[in-house]
Amino acid sequence: MRHNKHHASLGVTREHRAAMLSNLAVSLIEHGRIKTTLTKAKALRPFVEKVITKAKKAAVATEKKDKLHLRRLALRDVRDEAAIASLFDEKCKEFANRPGGYTRIYKLSQQRRGDAAEMALIEVIKADDVGYKKSKGRKAAKPAKASAPAEEAPAAAAPAASA
């Protein structure tokens, strides 16, 4: 059975895809924001968020062996020691209070010139970013509009009474 086997193939082999996602993750960790195709950005998001979660778990781990194990697991995916060192030592503190959703994808309006691929901007969210509030549904009718005609009616009736 092929349960839970779906992933963005990106038109390349498994090894090429792993290397590509690793390189994209290194660029995202170093620069904080990268421009790539929408499909690659959507494939990169869960990949990077799992690595950031490992960094968060390592930051709160009490035993040294647990921290080392999580760092090695992250190095298995992202094959750049400098990027992992900066993520585990410095940047993981930014995500201490965030329960997930460490990246954001923006669709860009222009398409790539050669193949008309949809382009996107993927960025690591800052620690102080609140994000968007979810709406609770349709807004209630404003009571100010209902009371405004009621105020005009006595004013209109008053000149008629004085005349």
Secondary structure, 3 states (H helix, E strand, C coil): CCCCCCCCCCCCCHHHHHHHHHHHHHHHHHHCEEEEEHHHHHHHHHHHHHHHHHHHHHHHCCCHHHHHHHHHHHHHHCCCHHHHHHHHHCHHHHHCCCCCCCEEEEEEEEECCCCCCEEEEEEECCCCCCCCCCCCCCCCCCHHHHHHHHHHHHHHHHHHHHC
